[in-house]
């Protein structure tokens, strides 16, 4: 779901920090360098237990993992 801030707000399975392990849009690869800057924190939203605010790169992808992993 697209939130008011312009970030995507997908639901996640647990409340923790998620780190961005892959962003296929870095400037060093001639990308636009858009992303969530490495770390996002889960928070409650709209009655759901947790979601995260993501800034997604255009025409690219990211992989997130729980920070404890």
KEKE-3310 file (N, C-alpha, C; in steps of 0.2 Angstrom, whole numbers, plus 5000, padded with zeros to 4 digits):
npx = (5004:5003:5009:5005:5017:5023:5030:5031:5021:5022:5015:5024:5031:5036:5039:5053:5070:5073:5086:5093:5099:5101:5101:5097:5099:5111:5121:5134:5132:5126:5114:5099:5101:5091:5082:5079:5089:5097:5092:5077:5063:5051:5034:5018:5002:4987:4979:4986:4999:5012:5021:5032:5040:5044:5056:5055:5066:5066:5061:5069:5075:5074:5081:5076:5081:5077:5086:5093:5097)
npy = (4994:5011:5024:5040:5047:5044:5033:5015:5004:4989:4975:4966:4951:4951:4962:4971:4977:4979:4975:4981:4971:4970:4981:4985:4996:5005:5020:5018:5009:5015:5019:5026:5028:5026:5021:5012:5016:5007:5002:4998:5001:4991:4995:4997:4998:5004:4995:4984:4972:4975:4985:4991:5006:5008:5015:5012:5008:5014:5003:4993:4982:4976:4967:4962:4958:4952:4961:4954:4942)
npz = (5000:4996:5005:5014:5014:5002:5002:5001:5010:5016:5024:5037:5044:5058:5072:5070:5066:5049:5037:5022:5010:4997:4984:4969:4962:4963:4963:4958:4949:4939:4942:4950:4963:4973:4987:5003:5011:5018:5031:5039:5050:5058:5062:5071:5061:5055:5063:5061:5065:5062:5050:5037:5031:5015:5002:4986:4973:4956:4943:4948:4961:4978:4992:5008:5025:5041:5054:5064:5058)
capx = (5000:5007:5007:5005:5024:5026:5034:5026:5020:5020:5015:5030:5029:5038:5042:5061:5073:5075:5091:5093:5105:5102:5097:5099:5099:5115:5124:5140:5130:5123:5107:5096:5103:5085:5081:5078:5096:5100:5089:5070:5060:5044:5029:5011:4999:4980:4977:4990:5004:5018:5023:5038:5040:5050:5056:5057:5070:5062:5063:5074:5072:5078:5080:5077:5081:5077:5092:5096:5099)
capy = (5000:5017:5028:5047:5049:5042:5026:5009:5001:4982:4971:4961:4946:4953:4969:4971:4981:4975:4978:4981:4967:4971:4986:4984:5003:5010:5025:5015:5005:5020:5019:5033:5028:5027:5015:5014:5018:5001:5000:5001:4999:4989:4998:4995:5003:5003:4990:4978:4972:4978:4986:4995:5011:5007:5019:5007:5011:5013:4998:4989:4978:4976:4962:4964:4952:4954:4963:4949:4937)
capz = (5000:4996:5011:5013:5013:4996:5003:5001:5017:5016:5031:5038:5049:5065:5073:5071:5061:5043:5033:5015:5009:4990:4981:4962:4959:4966:4958:4955:4943:4935:4944:4953:4970:4977:4991:5010:5015:5022:5037:5040:5057:5058:5067:5070:5057:5053:5066:5059:5070:5059:5043:5036:5026:5010:4997:4981:4967:4950:4938:4951:4967:4985:4996:5015:5029:5048:5056:5068:5054)
cpx = (5004:5004:5007:5012:5027:5030:5029:5026:5018:5020:5021:5028:5031:5040:5049:5063:5074:5081:5091:5099:5106:5098:5100:5100:5104:5118:5130:5138:5126:5115:5105:5098:5097:5084:5079:5084:5098:5096:5082:5067:5053:5040:5022:5008:4992:4978:4981:4996:5010:5018:5029:5037:5046:5050:5059:5061:5065:5065:5069:5071:5077:5076:5081:5077:5080:5085:5096:5099:5106)
cpy = (5006:5022:5036:5050:5048:5035:5021:5006:4994:4980:4966:4956:4947:4960:4968:4976:4976:4979:4976:4977:4968:4976:4986:4991:5008:5015:5022:5011:5009:5020:5026:5033:5029:5020:5017:5015:5013:4998:5003:4997:4997:4993:4996:5000:5000:4996:4983:4978:4975:4979:4990:5000:5010:5012:5014:5011:5009:5008:4994:4985:4978:4970:4964:4958:4955:4956:4958:4943:4938)
cpz = (5000:5001:5009:5012:5006:4996:5003:5008:5018:5023:5031:5044:5056:5066:5075:5066:5055:5039:5026:5013:5001:4988:4974:4958:4962:4961:4955:4949:4938:4936:4947:4960:4975:4981:4998:5014:5020:5028:5038:5047:5056:5063:5065:5065:5055:5056:5065:5064:5068:5052:5043:5031:5021:5004:4991:4975:4961:4946:4941:4957:4973:4988:5004:5019:5036:5050:5060:5064:5051)
residu = (UNK:UNK:UNK:UNK:UNK:UNK:UNK:UNK:UNK:UNK:UNK:UNK:UNK:UNK:UNK:UNK:UNK:UNK:UNK:UNK:UNK:UNK:UNK:UNK:UNK:UNK:UNK:UNK:UNK:UNK:UNK:UNK:UNK:UNK:UNK:UNK:UNK:UNK:UNK:UNK:UNK:UNK:UNK:UNK:UNK:UNK:UNK:UNK:UNK:UNK:UNK:UNK:UNK:UNK:UNK:UNK:UNK:UNK:UNK:UNK:UNK:UNK:UNK:UNK:UNK:UNK:UNK:UNK:UNK)
# end
